[in-house]
């Protein structure tokens, strides 16, 4: 009886770690990866929704590759593609991995989001952005930032 109780508790704990319902609202498997120019994405649009990137339900979905290193490069390309509203240089730091969700793009059957703290010219900005490297979605500049100009967008 004791083994059965222990097994039941263990099973409940395992199942509670990953939600069985995907709560991410902006996944789009048909999304296209933006053009890459000089190590950054060439963004063409700024999000109109204040939740985009700032909410775990509307993360920046950068999961365009099955190779983990490519997704890490996409994180760098994303953060290199915009500036502060007044042209400040954007840098970032990982705060935590959070918010597990079911994903068919991971062998384990689940993905997680990464929460980044944003710095403007080296100073904390009080802005935090959620990034998902498992699923695809339209990639835009988050509201409150400006799209960084690239050589090909100067034409």
N, C-alpha and C positions, 0 to 999 in steps of 0.2 A: 504494500500500500504506500509505503514511504517513497519507493522508487517511482511509482506512478504519479504521486504528488510533485515530486521533484521534476520529472519529465514534463508534466503539464505546465509548471511554472516556467521552465526553460523554453518550451514551445511558445508560450504567450510572450515572453520577452523577445524572442527572435522575430516573431510576427509583428510586434509593435514597433520595431526599429524602422521598418519601411512601410510607408503608406501604400495601400493597395490601389489607391486612386491617384492618378496624376493630377496635381492641382496647378501645374504650369499652364497658363492661358494662351501664350503666344508661340507655341511650337508650330512650325510650318515645314513639313518634309519636302516641300517643293521650292523652298527658298534657295536663292543662288548666292554663292560666296561673292562678296564685292571684289572688284578689281584690286590687285595688290600693286602699289607703286612705291618704290623706295622704302620698303619695309613697313608700310602702313596700308590700311584699307583706304580706298577712295570712297568715302561716304558721300552720298548725294542728298541725304535727308536728315533732318533733326526730328526726333520724336515729338509728337504733339501731346502725348499722354505722359503726365508726370510720374506715373507708376513704372514706365519703361526703364528697366535697369535698377530702379530703386526699391522694387518689391520682389520678394521671393516668388510671387505669382506671375511676374512679368520680367524675368531675367534677360540678360543679353545672351542669346542662344548661339554659341560659336561651334557647335559640334559638326563640323563639315568634313572631318577626316576620321578614319578608323585608327589612325596612328596617334598615340597620345602626344608625342613630341610636336606633331603638326598642330594639335589643338593648343598646346602651350604657346607655339608661335602665333597662333591666331589671337590669343589673349594679348600678346605684345603688339601685334598689328592693330588690334582694336584700340588699345590705350594710346598708341602712337598716332591715331587718326583724328584726335580732337584736342582742343586747348581749353583753357578757362575762358569765360565769356569775354575777358579783356585781353586774350592772347597769352595768358600764363601757361607755362609748361606744365603738363600733367605727368605726375608719377603716381605710383600705386604700391600698396603693400597688402599682402593677404592677411586678413583678420582671422577668418575661420572657414572651415568646410562645414556645411550645414544642409538641412532641408532635404533629406533623402526622398526620392520619388522613383516609381517603377520606370525602367527604360529597357527597350529591346536592343539598345546600342551598346550594352555592356554585358559581358559574359556572366556577371553576377546577377543580372536582371534588375539592377537598380543603379541610379545615378545620384550625384549630389551636386549642390551648388557651391560656389566659392564666393565668399563675401570679401570685397576689396575696399580698403580705405583709400581715398583720393587725396593727393597733395597737389597744391598749385604753387609753382615756384618753390617747392620744398616745404611749404607750410600746410599743415592739415586743413582741409576745407570743410569739414563736418559732413561731407558727402560720402556715401557708401554705395557700391554698385555690386549687384548679384550677377554672376556669370555662370552659365551652363555650358560645359564642353561636351555634353553627350547628345544634345538635340539641336536641330537646325531652326533658324528663324530669321526674319528680316533684320539686318544689322543696320542700325541708325545711330546717330549722335544722340546721347541722352540730353534731355531738356536741361538747360542751365549751363551748357557748354557750347563751344563753337567748332564747326568742322575745320580741321587744319587743311590748308591749301596744299595741293601736290603739284608737281611739275605739269602733269597732264591736265589739271583743272584750271591752269592759268591760260589755256588756249581760248 
